[in-house]
Amino acid sequence: MVRIDETHEALARIQMNVDNYDKFQAQVAAENSDDSVDEKPIDEQSNAHWAFGAPVPGRLVNSRALEELNRGSPLLINFDFRLRQFISKSFPDELISYEDTIMIRAFKCPYVEYQLLGAPETFSYATRCSRRARGIVNITEPGLHFARLRALFRCSLPSGRKLDVALVSMFTQSRWKPRTRWAGCQIRDGEQQFSFLALS
């Protein structure tokens, strides 16, 4: 009798693992579904090598209102303050006071155009904002920098300038060392903090 109970318990554990895996796969499929992504870019800026697609439903929203509407999201904690700080640091010619309104439209998908070395044609690549999507970031500091793309925003500033901004979580060099070492191996940890990057 005990052996039968052990067998039933083992089968129940296996079934729970299968169910959890199915839920996880359904969640990943929902995040990466093509239903929310347009077939072609819909919102482009002139002379830019990127375009935005799949706008978040709704209209332009104030940066403070966006923070209030998403109060439970760790992604948007202190969003308005951090955005203003980023803009004033990265674009000192934009004098934004606290009373000024920054209008924002959120997008889910960037389309990036690139050209291979020695190839005359250009290619287009679409990705999605996701907890799992990651890529190489081109910033002024030397070396390769990796980040997870979490959100895309087009900010309409009081001066009339439109600024495309990505909200990312960066990867930093890990102190953990693998037992098996090989030349060029770099281990990176994902940061829990979110930072802004200008796409221009």
N, CA, C and O of each residue as an XYZ file, in Angstrom:
800
protein
N       0.811     -1.193      0.000
C       0.000      0.000      0.000
C       0.862      1.267      0.000
O       0.555      2.244     -0.683
N       1.946      1.227      0.782
C       2.848      2.377      0.849
C       3.486      2.610     -0.516
O       3.656      3.752     -0.942
N       3.832      1.538     -1.187
C       4.460      1.646     -2.506
C       3.502      2.291     -3.507
O       3.928      3.089     -4.342
N       2.226      1.955     -3.434
C       1.231      2.547     -4.328
C       1.108      4.044     -4.055
O       1.026      4.839     -4.990
N       1.096      4.435     -2.768
C       1.031      5.856     -2.418
C       2.248      6.616     -2.941
O       2.121      7.730     -3.448
N       3.428      6.007     -2.814
C       4.647      6.649     -3.319
C       4.562      6.847     -4.829
O       4.958      7.890     -5.351
N       4.049      5.849     -5.516
C       3.912      5.942     -6.969
C       2.935      7.050     -7.349
O       3.210      7.842     -8.251
N       1.791      7.107     -6.657
C       0.804      8.161     -6.939
C       1.378      9.545     -6.644
O       1.121     10.498     -7.380
N       2.152      9.652     -5.570
C       2.763     10.935     -5.214
C       3.784     11.359     -6.277
O       3.849     12.530     -6.651
N       4.572     10.404     -6.756
C       5.552     10.712     -7.803
C       4.848     11.138     -9.087
O       5.284     12.078     -9.752
N       3.764     10.452     -9.439
C       3.013     10.828    -10.635
C       2.395     12.219    -10.482
O       2.370     12.995    -11.437
N       1.901     12.531     -9.293
C       1.323     13.861     -9.053
C       2.389     14.948     -9.190
O       2.121     16.009     -9.753
N       3.605     14.688     -8.676
C       4.696     15.664     -8.814
C       5.060     15.876    -10.276
O       5.279     17.007    -10.713
N       5.123     14.792    -11.024
C       5.433     14.897    -12.452
C       4.354     15.700    -13.164
O       4.661     16.564    -13.985
N       3.088     15.419    -12.851
C       1.986     16.148    -13.486
C       2.032     17.629    -13.135
O       1.760     18.475    -13.988
N       2.378     17.957    -11.873
C       2.502     19.364    -11.469
C       3.617     20.052    -12.257
O       3.453     21.191    -12.695
N       4.738     19.374    -12.438
C       5.841     19.954    -13.211
C       5.444     20.188    -14.659
O       5.782     21.216    -15.246
N       4.724     19.229    -15.231
C       4.262     19.383    -16.614
C       3.289     20.555    -16.718
O       3.379     21.349    -17.654
N       2.360     20.672    -15.766
C       1.400     21.784    -15.774
C       2.103     23.127    -15.624
O       1.770     24.086    -16.320
N       3.079     23.198    -14.712
C       3.832     24.448    -14.533
C       4.602     24.812    -15.793
O       4.669     25.983    -16.167
N       5.184     23.811    -16.451
C       5.909     24.066    -17.694
C       4.954     24.576    -18.776
O       5.285     25.507    -19.510
N       3.768     23.963    -18.873
C       2.783     24.410    -19.864
C       2.346     25.846    -19.602
O       2.200     26.627    -20.542
N       2.133     26.208    -18.319
C       1.770     27.587    -17.980
C       2.879     28.550    -18.374
O       2.619     29.620    -18.925
N       4.123     28.160    -18.086
C       5.268     29.008    -18.429
C       5.355     29.203    -19.941
O       5.567     30.322    -20.408
N       5.194     28.131    -20.708
C       5.255     28.230    -22.169
C       4.120     29.095    -22.709
O       4.319     29.855    -23.657
N       2.931     28.986    -22.113
C       1.806     29.824    -22.546
C       2.086     31.291    -22.255
O       1.737     32.162    -23.051
N       2.719     31.567    -21.112
C       3.064     32.950    -20.764
C       4.097     33.509    -21.740
O       3.968     34.645    -22.195
N       5.113     32.721    -22.060
C       6.132     33.157    -23.020
C       5.507     33.385    -24.386
O       5.822     34.366    -25.061
N       4.624     32.485    -24.796
C       3.961     32.635    -26.093
C       3.087     33.881    -26.117
O       3.014     34.563    -27.138
N       2.424     34.186    -25.002
C       1.585     35.388    -24.942
C       2.431     36.645    -25.025
O       2.038     37.612    -25.678
N       3.602     36.648    -24.365
C       4.489     37.814    -24.417
C       5.049     38.018    -25.819
O       5.231     39.152    -26.263
N       5.319     36.930    -26.506
C       5.959     37.020    -27.816
C       5.000     36.811    -28.970
O       5.435     36.564    -30.095
N       3.706     36.905    -28.716
C       2.748     36.660    -29.792
C       2.849     37.744    -30.851
O       3.106     38.909    -30.547
N       2.646     37.351    -32.077
C       2.743     38.285    -33.199
C       1.489     39.118    -33.370
O       1.460     40.018    -34.210
N       0.443     38.839    -32.589
C      -0.805     39.577    -32.742
C      -0.641     41.057    -32.454
O      -1.288     41.888    -33.091
N       0.224     41.397    -31.497
C       0.351     42.792    -31.092
C       1.408     43.538    -31.895
O       1.593     44.739    -31.698
N       2.097     42.857    -32.785
C       3.172     43.489    -33.533
C       2.725     43.719    -34.967
O       2.277     42.793    -35.643
N       2.849     44.941    -35.419
C       2.475     45.269    -36.785
C       3.467     44.647    -37.758
O       4.606     44.353    -37.396
N       3.025     44.452    -38.988
C       3.888     43.873    -40.000
C       4.975     44.832    -40.452
O       6.033     44.395    -40.904
N       4.737     46.112    -40.339
C       5.747     47.086    -40.743
C       5.752     48.231    -39.743
O       4.775     48.443    -39.025
N       6.856     48.969    -39.700
C       6.925     50.080    -38.756
C       5.844     51.108    -39.046
O       5.530     51.393    -40.202
N       5.275     51.665    -37.969
C       4.210     52.637    -38.182
C       4.585     54.038    -37.733
O       3.942     55.013    -38.123
N       5.620     54.140    -36.916
C       5.934     55.444    -36.354
C       7.425     55.699    -36.493
O       8.216     55.249    -35.664
N       7.800     56.404    -37.515
C       9.207     56.625    -37.810
C       9.588     58.074    -37.587
O       8.763     58.979    -37.717
N      10.854     58.279    -37.249
C      11.406     59.625    -37.212
C      12.319     59.743    -38.421
O      12.983     58.778    -38.801
N      12.351     60.918    -39.023
C      13.169     61.085    -40.217
C      14.644     60.930    -39.872
O      15.082     61.316    -38.788
N      15.398     60.367    -40.798
C      16.844     60.159    -40.684
C      17.232     59.264    -39.512
O      18.367     59.353    -39.042
N      16.362     58.430    -39.035
C      16.685     57.512    -37.946
C      16.822     56.104    -38.514
O      16.160     55.756    -39.492
N      17.684     55.298    -37.898
C      17.852     53.915    -38.355
C      16.916     52.968    -37.599
O      17.097     51.751    -37.641
N      15.930     53.517    -36.918
C      14.943     52.717    -36.216
C      13.555     53.308    -36.443
O      13.401     54.463    -36.841
N      12.574     52.492    -36.181
C      11.176     52.931    -36.225
C      10.431     52.131    -35.168
O      10.842     51.027    -34.809
N       9.347     52.685    -34.679
C       8.550     52.002    -33.666
C       7.324     51.376    -34.305
O       6.744     51.926    -35.241
N       6.939     50.226    -33.790
C       5.716     49.563    -34.208
C       4.949     49.106    -32.982
O       5.458     49.178    -31.864
N       3.746     48.644    -33.182
C       2.882     48.123    -32.123
C       2.726     49.109    -30.971
O       3.202     48.847    -29.866
N       2.062     50.244    -31.216
C       1.851     51.191    -30.116
C       0.927     50.599    -29.054
O       0.006     49.844    -29.363
N       1.188     50.951    -27.819
C       0.311     50.524    -26.731
C      -1.024     51.238    -26.926
O      -1.040     52.452    -27.133
N      -2.146     50.515    -26.865
C      -3.445     51.156    -27.101
C      -3.675     52.338    -26.162
O      -3.268     52.321    -25.000
N      -4.321     53.339    -26.684
C      -4.586     54.544    -25.905
C      -4.031     55.760    -26.620
O      -3.643     55.698    -27.787
N      -4.004     56.856    -25.902
C      -3.531     58.096    -26.508
C      -2.275     58.550    -25.792
O      -1.768     57.867    -24.902
N      -1.782     59.709    -26.191
C      -0.648     60.287    -25.485
C      -1.009     60.486    -24.020
O      -2.131     60.873    -23.695
N      -0.055     60.220    -23.145
C      -0.319     60.357    -21.717
C       0.813     61.152    -21.075
O       1.968     61.061    -21.492
N       0.469     61.921    -20.070
C       1.428     62.703    -19.305
C       2.355     61.744    -18.545
O       1.911     60.682    -18.108
N       3.628     62.101    -18.383
C       4.578     61.221    -17.698
C       4.170     60.955    -16.249
O       4.379     59.853    -15.742
N       3.600     61.938    -15.590
C       3.139     61.738    -14.208
C       1.932     60.788    -14.177
O       1.831     59.928    -13.302
N       1.029     60.955    -15.136
C      -0.155     60.092    -15.199
C       0.245     58.652    -15.511
O      -0.352     57.714    -14.983
N       1.253     58.473    -16.367
C       1.726     57.129    -16.693
C       2.244     56.434    -15.442
O       1.985     55.250    -15.228
N       2.972     57.172    -14.624
C       3.479     56.613    -13.370
C       2.327     56.251    -12.435
O       2.350     55.195    -11.803
N       1.327     57.116    -12.346
C       0.181     56.858    -11.469
C      -0.649     55.673    -11.953
O      -1.115     54.870    -11.145
N      -0.836     55.561    -13.274
C      -1.634     54.467    -13.826
C      -0.968     53.114    -13.616
O      -1.649     52.091    -13.534
N       0.360     53.102    -13.528
C       1.116     51.857    -13.373
C       1.815     51.816    -12.025
O       2.984     51.439    -11.935
N       1.114     52.197    -10.999
C       1.710     52.337     -9.672
C       2.323     51.032     -9.165
O       3.342     51.078     -8.475
N       1.751     49.884     -9.477
C       2.263     48.609     -8.982
C       3.443     48.061     -9.769
O       4.046     47.069     -9.358
N       3.781     48.673    -10.876
C       4.840     48.149    -11.738
C       6.219     48.594    -11.252
O       6.461     49.794    -11.120
N       7.130     47.650    -10.983
C       8.482     48.045    -10.576
C       9.226     48.766    -11.697
O      10.187     49.493    -11.448
N       8.781     48.561    -12.911
C       9.401     49.203    -14.070
C       9.230     50.717    -14.039
O      10.106     51.449    -14.499
N       8.113     51.188    -13.502
C       7.793     52.613    -13.576
C       7.802     53.323    -12.221
O       7.157     54.359    -12.064
N       8.517     52.784    -11.256
C       8.656     53.466     -9.963
C       9.480     54.734    -10.172
O      10.551     54.685    -10.777
N       8.992     55.858     -9.678
C       9.653     57.172     -9.843
C       9.928     57.483    -11.310
O      10.937     58.110    -11.633
N       9.048     57.053    -12.187
C       9.259     57.202    -13.627
C       9.437     58.660    -14.039
O      10.388     58.988    -14.749
N       8.543     59.529    -13.607
C       8.598     60.934    -14.014
C       9.900     61.587    -13.568
O      10.554     62.271    -14.356
N      10.277     61.380    -12.322
C      11.504     61.976    -11.794
C      12.733     61.456    -12.538
O      13.604     62.234    -12.929
N      12.800     60.125    -12.733
C      13.960     59.541    -13.422
C      14.037     59.996    -14.873
O      15.128     60.237    -15.390
N      12.876     60.116    -15.542
C      12.864     60.573    -16.929
C      13.364     62.010    -17.033
O      14.187     62.320    -17.894
N      12.875     62.881    -16.165
C      13.320     64.282    -16.178
C      14.814     64.387    -15.876
O      15.523     65.186    -16.489
N      15.280     63.587    -14.941
C      16.701     63.582    -14.598
C      17.534     63.114    -15.795
O      18.576     63.697    -16.093
N      17.078     62.074    -16.473
C      17.788     61.561    -17.645
C      17.832     62.601    -18.761
O      18.883     62.814    -19.364
N      16.710     63.246    -19.039
C      16.660     64.237    -20.121
C      17.563     65.422    -19.804
O      18.292     65.892    -20.677
N      17.523     65.912    -18.564
C      18.354     67.075    -18.231
C      19.841     66.729    -18.244
O      20.671     67.591    -18.532
N      20.185     65.484    -17.936
C      21.596     65.067    -17.954
C      22.076     64.790    -19.377
O      23.178     65.194    -19.747
N      21.263     64.107    -20.173
C      21.673     63.715    -21.528
C      21.485     64.820    -22.554
O      22.215     64.878    -23.544
N      20.515     65.694    -22.329
C      20.211     66.775    -23.268
C      20.157     68.096    -22.501
O      19.070     68.604    -22.223
N      21.321     68.660    -22.154
C      21.334     69.875    -21.331
C      20.678     71.075    -22.002
O      20.284     72.022    -21.321
N      20.553     71.051    -23.333
C      19.900     72.169    -24.018
C      18.384     72.173    -23.791
O      17.731     73.192    -24.014
N      17.821     71.048    -23.351
C      16.393     70.971    -23.029
C      16.204     71.367    -21.569
O      16.479     70.579    -20.664
N      15.746     72.557    -21.351
C      15.533     73.039    -19.988
C      14.114     72.688    -19.560
O      13.160     73.385    -19.906
N      13.988     71.611    -18.812
C      12.672     71.133    -18.393
C      12.502     71.420    -16.909
O      13.292     70.965    -16.081
N      11.474     72.172    -16.586
C      11.166     72.421    -15.176
C      10.140     71.387    -14.711
O       9.556     70.666    -15.520
N       9.934     71.329    -13.412
C       8.999     70.349    -12.863
C       7.567     70.616    -13.317
O       6.764     69.688    -13.423
N       7.251     71.862    -13.582
C       5.887     72.214    -13.991
C       5.602     71.836    -15.441
O       4.440     71.712    -15.827
N       6.643     71.654    -16.248
C       6.459     71.318    -17.661
C       5.860     69.923    -17.806
O       6.102     69.033    -16.991
N       5.082     69.762    -18.853
C       4.437     68.483    -19.125
C       5.203     67.740    -20.209
O       5.533     68.305    -21.252
N       5.481     66.475    -19.952
C       6.101     65.604    -20.948
C       5.036     64.597    -21.364
O       4.574     63.797    -20.550
N       4.653     64.640    -22.626
C       3.649     63.706    -23.132
C       4.364     62.479    -23.703
O       5.411     62.595    -24.340
N       3.781     61.308    -23.464
C       4.456     60.054    -23.801
C       3.513     59.122    -24.544
O       2.329     59.017    -24.226
N       4.074     58.447    -25.546
C       3.389     57.334    -26.204
C       4.309     56.122    -26.069
O       5.500     56.201    -26.371
N       3.753     55.013    -25.617
C       4.529     53.789    -25.418
C       4.366     52.867    -26.624
O       3.311     52.829    -27.257
N       5.424     52.132    -26.926
C       5.433     51.172    -28.028
C       5.964     49.839    -27.526
O       6.631     49.770    -26.493
N       5.657     48.772    -28.275
C       6.077     47.432    -27.883
C       7.192     46.871    -28.753
O       7.820     45.878    -28.384
N       7.448     47.486    -29.896
C       8.331     46.846    -30.868
C       9.197     47.866    -31.600
O       8.659     48.796    -32.200
N      10.524     47.721    -31.568
C      11.377     48.563    -32.413
C      11.806     47.808    -33.675
O      12.056     46.603    -33.636
N      11.886     48.518    -34.765
C      12.430     47.981    -36.010
C      13.756     48.692    -36.243
O      13.796     49.918    -36.341
N      14.826     47.937    -36.333
C      16.158     48.517    -36.482
C      16.695     48.152    -37.857
O      16.663     46.988    -38.257
N      17.188     49.153    -38.577
C      17.830     48.905    -39.868
C      19.333     48.852    -39.660
O      19.899     49.653    -38.916
N      19.971     47.897    -40.327
C      21.419     47.773    -40.210
C      21.990     47.333    -41.545
O      21.271     46.867    -42.429
N      23.295     47.492    -41.668
C      23.981     47.123    -42.896
C      25.216     46.325    -42.524
O      25.988     46.732    -41.656
N      25.401     45.189    -43.179
C      26.568     44.361    -42.937
C      27.784     44.987    -43.605
O      27.666     45.677    -44.618
N      28.950     44.739    -43.027
C      30.174     45.264    -43.624
C      30.359     44.665    -45.014
O      30.288     43.448    -45.185
N      30.590     45.500    -45.981
C      30.824     45.051    -47.344
C      29.569     44.713    -48.126
O      29.667     44.316    -49.287
N      28.404     44.854    -47.536
C      27.154     44.555    -48.243
C      26.435     45.861    -48.553
O      26.282     46.701    -47.666
N      25.991     46.051    -49.794
C      25.342     47.315    -50.141
C      23.904     47.436    -49.622
O      23.420     48.549    -49.418
N      23.218     46.310    -49.407
C      21.812     46.391    -49.008
C      21.684     46.520    -47.488
O      22.571     46.122    -46.733
N      20.558     47.084    -47.070
C      20.272     47.210    -45.645
C      19.219     46.178    -45.258
O      18.401     45.761    -46.078
N      19.260     45.785    -44.009
C      18.341     44.791    -43.482
C      17.545     45.416    -42.346
O      17.973     46.397    -41.738
N      16.396     44.842    -42.071
C      15.568     45.333    -40.979
C      15.348     44.199    -39.992
O      15.154     43.047    -40.378
N      15.380     44.546    -38.714
C      15.221     43.557    -37.656
C      14.195     44.069    -36.657
O      14.273     45.218    -36.221
N      13.247     43.237    -36.295
C      12.225     43.617    -35.309
C      12.433     42.795    -34.049
O      12.705     41.597    -34.114
N      12.302     43.442    -32.913
C      12.364     42.747    -31.631
C      11.199     43.231    -30.779
O      10.441     44.105    -31.202
N      11.053     42.679    -29.603
C       9.946     43.058    -28.728
C      10.478     43.440    -27.360
O      11.550     42.999    -26.947
N       9.710     44.269    -26.663
C      10.024     44.589    -25.272
C       9.572     43.400    -24.434
O       8.403     43.016    -24.473
N      10.482     42.828    -23.691
C      10.159     41.632    -22.932
C      11.135     41.483    -21.777
O      12.211     42.080    -21.772
N      10.745     40.681    -20.805
C      11.667     40.395    -19.707
C      12.796     39.496    -20.177
O      13.833     39.418    -19.519
N      12.618     38.815    -21.303
C      13.614     37.863    -21.765
C      14.414     38.344    -22.973
O      15.470     37.784    -23.268
N      13.939     39.359    -23.670
C      14.655     39.847    -24.855
C      15.902     40.599    -24.423
O      15.846     41.408    -23.497
N      17.017     40.345    -25.074
C      18.253     41.034    -24.728
C      19.051     41.311    -25.988
O      18.848     40.677    -27.023
N      19.955     42.262    -25.883
C      20.753     42.622    -27.040
C      21.962     43.441    -26.646
O      22.156     43.767    -25.475
N      22.765     43.766    -27.630
C      23.965     44.567    -27.416
C      23.587     46.032    -27.517
O      22.844     46.431    -28.414
N      24.102     46.831    -26.590
C      23.816     48.260    -26.551
C      25.058     49.013    -26.987
O      26.166     48.704    -26.547
N      24.876     49.992    -27.846
C      25.986     50.801    -28.331
C      26.027     52.099    -27.530
O      25.239     53.010    -27.782
N      26.948     52.185    -26.561
C      27.106     53.396    -25.770
C      28.545     53.868    -25.865
O      29.388     53.180    -26.441
N      28.831     55.032    -25.307
C      30.144     55.652    -25.490
C      31.265     54.935    -24.758
O      32.421     55.060    -25.161
N      30.976     54.199    -23.710
C      32.021     53.503    -22.972
C      32.573     52.362    -23.817
O      31.823     51.737    -24.566
N      33.886     52.074    -23.709
C      34.482     51.009    -24.524
C      33.991     49.626    -24.091
O      33.574     49.433    -22.949
N      34.045     48.682    -25.006
C      33.644     47.313    -24.720
C      32.209     47.041    -25.122
O      31.481     47.935    -25.555
N      31.818     45.777    -24.966
C      30.449     45.370    -25.270
C      29.575     45.566    -24.039
O      29.988     45.277    -22.916
N      28.367     46.057    -24.264
C      27.411     46.260    -23.181
C      26.100     45.597    -23.586
O      25.617     45.776    -24.704
N      25.538     44.835    -22.665
C      24.316     44.093    -22.941
C      23.186     44.619    -22.066
O      23.405     45.054    -20.935
N      21.979     44.570    -22.608
C      20.818     45.058    -21.860
C      19.575     44.296    -22.284
O      19.519     43.710    -23.365
N      18.576     44.318    -21.403
C      17.239     43.809    -21.724
C      16.353     44.989    -22.032
O      16.263     45.932    -21.246
N      15.704     44.939    -23.165
C      14.778     45.997    -23.567
C      13.447     45.768    -22.863
O      12.799     44.743    -23.075
N      13.035     46.724    -22.021
C      11.813     46.550    -21.250
C      10.666     47.417    -21.733
O       9.509     47.003    -21.655
N      10.965     48.630    -22.237
C       9.886     49.510    -22.702
C      10.455     50.541    -23.665
O      11.633     50.892    -23.595
N       9.596     51.023    -24.571
C       9.964     52.070    -25.531
C       8.983     53.221    -25.400
O       7.773     53.015    -25.307
N       9.521     54.438    -25.392
C       8.676     55.619    -25.258
C       9.094     56.676    -26.267
O      10.281     56.864    -26.533
N       8.113     57.359    -26.820
C       8.367     58.574    -27.594
C       7.869     59.726    -26.736
O       6.675     59.847    -26.466
N       8.802     60.567    -26.314
C       8.498     61.686    -25.415
C       8.368     62.960    -26.230
O       9.262     63.304    -27.005
N       7.267     63.653    -26.058
C       7.068     64.969    -26.674
C       7.395     66.014    -25.620
O       6.656     66.188    -24.651
N       8.507     66.706    -25.818
C       8.993     67.671    -24.835
C       8.314     69.020    -25.033
O       7.770     69.279    -26.107
N       8.333     69.889    -24.017
C       7.703     71.210    -24.122
C       8.275     72.061    -25.257
O       7.584     72.931    -25.786
N       9.529     71.817    -25.631
C      10.147     72.590    -26.709
C       9.642     72.166    -28.085
O       9.938     72.830    -29.078
N       8.885     71.068    -28.160
C       8.406     70.553    -29.434
C       9.253     69.397    -29.949
O       8.879     68.740    -30.920
N      10.365     69.150    -29.321
C      11.255     68.063    -29.734
C      10.652     66.717    -29.343
O      10.072     66.569    -28.267
N      10.799     65.741    -30.233
C      10.357     64.378    -29.942
C      11.605     63.548    -29.672
O      12.557     63.554    -30.452
N      11.580     62.842    -28.563
C      12.743     62.092    -28.114
C      12.354     60.635    -27.929
O      11.421     60.327    -27.186
N      13.070     59.730    -28.607
C      12.823     58.299    -28.463
C      13.727     57.750    -27.369
O      14.943     57.937    -27.393
N      13.106     57.068    -26.406
C      13.822     56.593    -25.226
C      13.478     55.128    -24.990
O      12.329     54.714    -25.147
N      14.490     54.351    -24.610
C      14.281     52.957    -24.234
C      14.528     52.810    -22.741
O      15.452     53.413    -22.195
N      13.710     52.019    -22.092
C      13.910     51.688    -20.687
C      14.490     50.279    -20.658
O      13.853     49.332    -21.119
N      15.698     50.141    -20.117
C      16.420     48.873    -20.169
C      16.914     48.483    -18.783
O      17.026     49.319    -17.886
N      17.204     47.206    -18.629
C      17.958     46.741    -17.461
C      19.280     46.213    -18.010
O      19.304     45.307    -18.843
N      20.362     46.785    -17.535
C      21.691     46.470    -18.055
C      22.220     45.173    -17.433
O      21.758     44.739    -16.377
N      23.188     44.572    -18.106
C      23.928     43.437    -17.569
C      25.298     43.949    -17.147
O      25.929     44.714    -17.876
N      25.757     43.530    -15.975
C      27.064     43.950    -15.478
C      27.969     42.734    -15.336
O      27.502     41.598    -15.254
N      29.262     42.994    -15.308
C      30.249     41.929    -15.163
C      30.026     41.211    -13.833
O      29.902     41.853    -12.790
N      29.976     39.904    -13.874
C      29.741     39.113    -12.669
C      31.055     38.816    -11.962
O      32.106     38.713    -12.593
N      30.979     38.678    -10.645
C      32.166     38.275     -9.889
C      32.265     36.755     -9.814
O      33.293     36.216     -9.403
N      31.193     36.062    -10.212
C      31.201     34.612    -10.181
C      32.141     34.078    -11.253
O      32.145     34.572    -12.381
N      32.929     33.081    -10.910
C      33.869     32.474    -11.853
C      33.473     31.014    -12.072
O      33.289     30.279    -11.102
N      33.338     30.585    -13.322
C      33.017     29.179    -13.579
C      34.212     28.286    -13.256
O      35.357     28.736    -13.298
N      33.949     27.040    -12.938
C      35.049     26.108    -12.647
C      35.888     25.848    -13.888
O      37.112     25.744    -13.819
N      35.215     25.746    -15.012
C      35.924     25.533    -16.268
C      36.098     26.880    -16.941
O      35.117     27.521    -17.318
N      37.328     27.309    -17.092
C      37.588     28.612    -17.709
C      37.997     28.413    -19.161
O      38.632     27.421    -19.520
N      37.625     29.364    -19.969
C      38.094     29.371    -21.343
C      38.316     30.811    -21.758
O      37.722     31.734    -21.200
N      39.175     30.991    -22.740
C      39.581     32.339    -23.159
C      38.380     33.116    -23.683
O      37.601     32.608    -24.490
N      38.242     34.350    -23.216
C      37.187     35.224    -23.709
C      35.840     35.052    -23.040
O      34.890     35.748    -23.397
N      35.727     34.145    -22.080
C      34.444     33.918    -21.409
C      34.116     35.104    -20.511
O      34.928     35.511    -19.680
N      32.932     35.646    -20.688
C      32.467     36.744    -19.844
C      31.132     36.348    -19.231
O      30.181     36.030    -19.944
N      31.070     36.369    -17.922
C      29.835     36.053    -17.206
C      29.215     37.375    -16.773
O      29.897     38.226    -16.203
N      27.929     37.549    -17.042
C      27.250     38.799    -16.696
C      25.996     38.514    -15.888
O      25.324     37.499    -16.076
N      25.701     39.434    -14.987
C      24.490     39.364    -14.171
C      23.529     40.449    -14.616
O      23.949     41.552    -14.967
N      22.243     40.139    -14.603
C      21.232     41.138    -14.934
C      20.951     42.035    -13.741
O      20.745     41.547    -12.630
N      20.940     43.331    -13.961
C      20.631     44.281    -12.892
C      19.129     44.328    -12.665
O      18.343     44.093    -13.583
N      18.745     44.628    -11.454
C      17.332     44.789    -11.129
C      16.875     46.228    -11.320
O      15.678     46.512    -11.286
N      17.835     47.145    -11.523
C      17.497     48.549    -11.735
C      17.242     48.788    -13.214
O      17.786     48.097    -14.076
N      16.409     49.774    -13.489
C      16.085     50.123    -14.862
C      16.667     51.490    -15.166
O      16.612     52.399    -14.338
N      17.223     51.627    -16.356
C      17.793     52.919    -16.738
C      17.314     53.282    -18.139
O      16.897     52.425    -18.918
N      17.386     54.571    -18.434
C      16.957     55.084    -19.727
C      18.141     55.149    -20.679
O      19.270     55.418    -20.269
N      17.868     54.900    -21.954
C      18.846     55.097    -23.021
C      18.166     55.868    -24.140
O      17.033     55.566    -24.516
N      18.859     56.859    -24.663
C      18.328     57.594    -25.815
C      18.639     56.796    -27.072
O      19.744     56.271    -27.212
N      17.694     56.699    -27.972
C      17.928     55.951    -29.203
C      18.690     56.768    -30.232
O      19.242     56.201    -31.174
N      18.734     58.081    -30.078
C      19.458     58.897    -31.054
C      20.938     58.929    -30.740
O      21.708     59.569    -31.457
